[in-house]
């Protein structure tokens, strides 16, 4: 007779793990397309807790080699830039397409390379030789030339901010043919060529923005310079170095967009701009302007970063504006079909900064746990009957008021934990402490690097599955008992905010794995919990070229 336990339905519901994650724990490996999408939505080419920058690059190239679908690569480049709001990964995908399918590369180039920062990043990647060439091919050169000739004057001036490479380097290798004398003079000025070499263009052909910028930089009087600065339509960075005093800085402040204001509040304080009550009102109004926030595509967590980094001397009205701005930035997070268990990973690896690296030299003051906490707080705000379970190797008691501000909630949550990782704990809490409560599912926000199970290092759940899957099966059974057998059943969503290639739960009809730390992921989460079968890879494949 067959062994009943070996061939039981219980075992069939628990898929065996097929990988070991970076922390050494059992895990499920993503498909190449899913792993590549995960990397494109979260990778920043900086060292993270379990992977160096070089490891990320090697992984990216390996996954690209496995994915022979160039249309998918083109759509992923667009998704990574337009929906995940990444900079480096979409540029890397364009560099790849330049060697694999030039027609597709040209088709998506302008959507992906949408500003000078990304253009210079692509140029640097090509010159590095890491993507199959170390110079601009004729096809890439045409794409660069088109961008440089079509870009507005203000866009080119913005692109000139920054070095290694500089816009001057790009122009000298791309060698665009100017369409008229105005563009010929502008290219000559941007590359520091002698005026005689601009011929047949002259200084008289320079665009007015450049003429005014040159005039501004030559003025020595504060009052006169402030008057010129007030009429300039260029990025504030181009004005800062030559500013002669507080009056000029006030004029510069009015040139800043909401993102620049948010990032430079301490700078404005240092230059005495915020000693003027009128300027305090102006800055607070711009920082918390609903239309500006949504148009500028700022991440909710960036307001948390501004709040945490703000000087203690910053006016209270501006601190309040950061709170309001965070609420607005989280405002498009949809209401879910029912309350959920929100698993918030507060383990030690989540102390890595979200854009990579730890400790001295970190590229951001915002940690992964800060982003995860902000996400959890935002979900709770829109779905107040939900439950947040912060965890590392134990569950922490999060007594929270959903009506508290997003920044206050996330700040409190981000202070918890710091130990190892057991991603099954939120579900275990739901199966015990919250056993008599109905939930639409569970949302796990983590780096998915679980390596402890019931206090045992590198332990497997029942029948070789992960602890998450073992607890998930019990969760489903219990929810079906509470809600009746005629429902479709709860759903599990794993939001991964780091560029690793494994999960604690495999893709299937009741489980969704999605990567990214922009609020765009929540529309997918909401649709999935409501019965939509959309998947992360399908979201990428749905991009229109």
ZIURKA-V303244 format. One record per residue. N is the residue number from 1. RES is the residue in one small letter. PHI is phi in whole degrees, -180 to 180 (* if undefined). OMEGA is omega as a letter, one per 30 degrees, with the letter a starting at -180 (none if undefined). Layout:
# ZIURKA-V303244
N_RES_PHI_OMEGA, N_RES_PHI_OMEGA
This chain:
# ZIURKA-V303244
1_x_*_a, 2_x_-66_l, 3_x_-69_a, 4_x_-66_a, 5_x_-71_a, 6_x_-66_a, 7_x_-109_a, 8_x_-78_l, 9_x_-64_l, 10_x_-58_a, 11_x_-68_a, 12_x_-64_l, 13_x_-80_a, 14_x_-115_a, 15_x_-65_l, 16_x_-73_l, 17_x_-67_a, 18_x_-132_a, 19_x_-156_l, 20_x_-120_a, 21_x_-78_a, 22_x_-65_l, 23_x_-87_l, 24_x_96_a, 25_x_-93_l, 26_x_-66_a, 27_x_-158_l, 28_x_-114_a, 29_x_-82_l, 30_x_-74_l, 31_x_-66_a, 32_x_-60_a, 33_x_-64_a, 34_x_-66_a, 35_x_-63_l, 36_x_-68_l, 37_x_-63_l, 38_x_-60_a, 39_x_-66_a, 40_x_-68_a, 41_x_-93_a, 42_x_-132_a, 43_x_-78_a, 44_x_-128_a, 45_x_55_l, 46_x_-128_a, 47_x_-63_l, 48_x_-114_a, 49_x_-58_a, 50_x_-110_a, 51_x_-149_l, 52_x_-83_l, 53_x_-61_a, 54_x_-65_l, 55_x_-62_l, 56_x_-62_l, 57_x_-64_l, 58_x_-62_l, 59_x_-64_l, 60_x_-59_a, 61_x_-66_l, 62_x_-65_l, 63_x_-68_l, 64_x_-61_l, 65_x_-63_a, 66_x_-76_a, 67_x_-96_a, 68_x_-96_a, 69_x_-97_a, 70_x_-68_l, 71_x_-63_l, 72_x_-62_l, 73_x_-62_l, 74_x_-66_l, 75_x_-66_l, 76_x_-67_l, 77_x_-61_l, 78_x_-66_l, 79_x_-60_a, 80_x_-61_a, 81_x_-85_a, 82_x_-83_a, 83_x_-112_l, 84_x_-90_l, 85_x_61_l, 86_x_-85_a, 87_x_-118_a, 88_x_-77_a, 89_x_-62_l, 90_x_-62_l, 91_x_-64_l, 92_x_-64_l, 93_x_-70_l, 94_x_-65_l, 95_x_-60_l, 96_x_-66_a, 97_x_-63_a, 98_x_-65_l, 99_x_-104_a, 100_x_-111_a, 101_x_-158_a, 102_x_-67_l, 103_x_-64_l, 104_x_-66_l, 105_x_-59_l, 106_x_-66_a, 107_x_-64_a, 108_x_-109_a, 109_x_-54_a, 110_x_-70_l, 111_x_-75_a, 112_x_-86_a, 113_x_-91_a, 114_x_-100_l, 115_x_-153_a, 116_x_-66_l, 117_x_-61_a, 118_x_-72_l, 119_x_-61_a, 120_x_-68_l, 121_x_-64_l, 122_x_-61_l, 123_x_-59_l, 124_x_-64_a, 125_x_-65_l, 126_x_-63_a, 127_x_-64_a, 128_x_-69_a, 129_x_79_a, 130_x_-78_a, 131_x_-123_l, 132_x_97_l, 133_x_-156_a, 134_x_-124_l, 135_x_-152_a, 136_x_-75_l, 137_x_-71_l, 138_x_-62_l, 139_x_-70_l, 140_x_-63_l, 141_x_-61_l, 142_x_-63_l, 143_x_-64_l, 144_x_-64_a, 145_x_-62_l, 146_x_-62_a, 147_x_-61_a, 148_x_-67_l, 149_x_-81_a, 150_x_-88_a, 151_x_-65_l, 152_x_-68_l, 153_x_-61_a, 154_x_-65_l, 155_x_-68_l, 156_x_-69_l, 157_x_-64_l, 158_x_-63_l, 159_x_-66_a, 160_x_-78_l, 161_x_-83_l, 162_x_117_a, 163_x_-133_l, 164_x_55_g, 165_x_-90_l, 166_x_-98_l, 167_x_-63_l, 168_x_-59_l, 169_x_-62_a, 170_x_-63_a, 171_x_-63_a, 172_x_-70_l, 173_x_-94_l, 174_x_-74_l, 175_x_51_l, 176_x_-70_l, 177_x_-88_a, 178_x_-61_a, 179_x_-82_l, 180_x_-159_a, 181_x_-67_l, 182_x_-63_l, 183_x_-72_l, 184_x_-65_l, 185_x_-67_l, 186_x_-64_l, 187_x_-62_l, 188_x_-62_l, 189_x_-67_a, 190_x_-67_l, 191_x_-98_l, 192_x_62_l, 193_x_-77_l, 194_x_-62_a, 195_x_-56_a, 196_x_-60_a, 197_x_-85_l, 198_x_-84_a, 199_x_-49_g, 200_x_-84_l, 201_x_-76_l, 202_x_-132_l, 203_x_-60_l, 204_x_-66_a, 205_x_-87_a, 206_x_-62_l, 207_x_-59_a, 208_x_-60_l, 209_x_-59_a, 210_x_-72_l, 211_x_-59_a, 212_x_-68_l, 213_x_-64_l, 214_x_-62_l, 215_x_-62_l, 216_x_-58_a, 217_x_-68_a, 218_x_-90_a, 219_x_-75_a, 220_x_-104_a, 221_x_-88_a, 222_x_-62_a, 223_x_-65_a, 224_x_-66_a, 225_x_-67_l, 226_x_-63_l, 227_x_-65_l, 228_x_-69_a, 229_x_-61_a, 230_x_-64_a, 231_x_-100_a, 232_x_-83_l, 233_x_-111_l, 234_x_-135_l, 235_x_-63_a, 236_x_-61_a, 237_x_-58_a, 238_x_-74_a, 239_x_-104_a, 240_x_-61_a, 241_x_-62_a, 242_x_-99_a, 243_x_-63_a, 244_x_-97_a, 245_x_170_a, 246_x_-56_l, 247_x_-63_l, 248_x_-68_l, 249_x_-64_l, 250_x_-65_l, 251_x_-65_l, 252_x_-64_l, 253_x_-57_a, 254_x_-74_l, 255_x_-88_a, 256_x_-75_l, 257_x_-82_a, 258_x_-61_l, 259_x_-68_l, 260_x_-64_l, 261_x_-63_a, 262_x_-59_a, 263_x_-80_a, 264_x_-127_a, 265_x_-62_l, 266_x_-66_l, 267_x_-64_l, 268_x_-64_l, 269_x_-63_a, 270_x_-65_a, 271_x_-96_l, 272_x_67_l, 273_x_-66_a, 274_x_-86_l, 275_x_-81_a, 276_x_-97_a, 277_x_-56_l, 278_x_-64_l, 279_x_-71_l, 280_x_-61_l, 281_x_-63_a, 282_x_-63_a, 283_x_-64_l, 284_x_-61_l, 285_x_-66_l, 286_x_-70_a, 287_x_-60_a, 288_x_-106_l, 289_x_-77_a, 290_x_-59_a, 291_x_-62_a, 292_x_-64_a, 293_x_-62_a, 294_x_-71_a, 295_x_-70_a, 296_x_-85_l, 297_x_57_l, 298_x_-84_l, 299_x_-72_l, 300_x_-56_a, 301_x_-68_a, 302_x_-68_l, 303_x_-73_l, 304_x_-63_l, 305_x_-61_l, 306_x_-63_a, 307_x_-66_a, 308_x_-69_a, 309_x_-90_a, 310_x_-67_l, 311_x_-62_l, 312_x_-64_a, 313_x_-84_a, 314_x_-64_a, 315_x_-55_a, 316_x_-60_a, 317_x_-61_l, 318_x_-76_l, 319_x_-61_l, 320_x_-63_l, 321_x_-64_l, 322_x_-64_l, 323_x_-62_a, 324_x_-63_a, 325_x_-63_l, 326_x_-63_l, 327_x_-63_a, 328_x_-66_a, 329_x_-64_l, 330_x_-90_a, 331_x_-67_a, 332_x_-90_l, 333_x_-74_a, 334_x_-76_l, 335_x_-74_a, 336_x_-85_a, 337_x_-68_l, 338_x_-179_l, 339_x_-64_l, 340_x_-131_l, 341_x_-86_a, 342_x_-107_l, 343_x_-87_a, 344_x_-112_a, 345_x_-74_l, 346_x_-117_a, 347_x_-74_a, 348_x_-60_a, 349_x_-67_l, 350_x_-78_l, 351_x_-83_l, 352_x_-65_l, 353_x_-67_a, 354_x_-66_l, 355_x_-97_l, 356_x_111_l, 357_x_76_l, 358_x_-128_l, 359_x_67_a, 360_x_-61_a, 361_x_90_l, 362_x_-61_a, 363_x_-84_a, 364_x_-156_l, 365_x_-87_a, 366_x_-93_a, 367_x_-89_l, 368_x_-57_a, 369_x_-66_l, 370_x_-66_l, 371_x_-64_a, 372_x_-61_l, 373_x_-65_l, 374_x_-65_l, 375_x_-59_a, 376_x_-61_l, 377_x_-64_l, 378_x_-67_l, 379_x_-64_l, 380_x_-62_a, 381_x_-60_a, 382_x_-81_a, 383_x_-135_a, 384_x_-66_l, 385_x_-85_l, 386_x_-74_a, 387_x_-128_l, 388_x_-97_l, 389_x_-119_l, 390_x_-71_a, 391_x_-153_l, 392_x_-131_l, 393_x_-102_l, 394_x_-138_l, 395_x_-92_l, 396_x_-106_a, 397_x_-81_a, 398_x_-106_l, 399_x_-89_a, 400_x_-121_l, 401_x_-101_a, 402_x_-58_a, 403_x_-83_l, 404_x_-64_a, 405_x_-68_a, 406_x_-57_a, 407_x_-67_l, 408_x_-68_l, 409_x_-61_a, 410_x_-68_l, 411_x_-63_l, 412_x_-66_a, 413_x_-66_a, 414_x_-68_a, 415_x_-87_a, 416_x_-87_l, 417_x_76_a, 418_x_122_a, 419_x_-97_l, 420_x_-72_a, 421_x_-132_l, 422_x_-132_a, 423_x_-71_l, 424_x_-82_a, 425_x_-61_l, 426_x_-57_l, 427_x_-71_l, 428_x_-63_l, 429_x_-63_l, 430_x_-63_a, 431_x_-80_a, 432_x_-122_a, 433_x_-64_a, 434_x_-112_a, 435_x_-62_a, 436_x_-98_l, 437_x_-107_l, 438_x_-88_l, 439_x_-134_l, 440_x_-78_l, 441_x_160_a, 442_x_-134_l, 443_x_-116_a, 444_x_-103_a, 445_x_-111_a, 446_x_-161_l, 447_x_-96_l, 448_x_61_a, 449_x_-100_a, 450_x_-70_l, 451_x_-142_l, 452_x_-125_l, 453_x_-138_a, 454_x_54_l, 455_x_81_a, 456_x_-100_l, 457_x_-68_l, 458_x_58_a, 459_x_-89_l, 460_x_-97_l, 461_x_-79_a, 462_x_-61_l, 463_x_57_l, 464_x_80_l, 465_x_-88_l, 466_x_-81_l, 467_x_-61_l, 468_x_-60_a, 469_x_-69_l, 470_x_-63_l, 471_x_-69_l, 472_x_-64_l, 473_x_-62_l, 474_x_-65_l, 475_x_-62_a, 476_x_-62_l, 477_x_-59_a, 478_x_-68_l, 479_x_-68_l, 480_x_-65_l, 481_x_-64_a, 482_x_-74_a, 483_x_-104_a, 484_x_97_a, 485_x_-78_a, 486_x_-89_l, 487_x_-89_a, 488_x_-77_l, 489_x_103_a, 490_x_-72_a, 491_x_-124_l, 492_x_-112_l, 493_x_-120_l, 494_x_-109_l, 495_x_-94_a, 496_x_-104_a, 497_x_-111_l, 498_x_-133_a, 499_x_-87_l, 500_x_-102_a, 501_x_-107_l, 502_x_-134_l, 503_x_-138_l, 504_x_-92_l, 505_x_-145_a, 506_x_-76_l, 507_x_-64_l, 508_x_-162_a, 509_x_-61_a, 510_x_-106_a, 511_x_-134_l, 512_x_-122_l, 513_x_-111_a, 514_x_-141_a, 515_x_-113_l, 516_x_135_l, 517_x_-130_l, 518_x_-99_a, 519_x_-75_l, 520_x_-63_a, 521_x_-66_a, 522_x_-72_l, 523_x_-64_l, 524_x_-67_a, 525_x_-61_a, 526_x_-62_l, 527_x_-62_a, 528_x_-65_l, 529_x_-67_l, 530_x_-87_l, 531_x_114_l, 532_x_-70_a, 533_x_-91_a, 534_x_-58_l, 535_x_-123_a, 536_x_-59_a, 537_x_-64_l, 538_x_-65_l, 539_x_-61_l, 540_x_-68_a, 541_x_-67_l, 542_x_-80_l, 543_x_-62_l, 544_x_-86_l, 545_x_-94_none
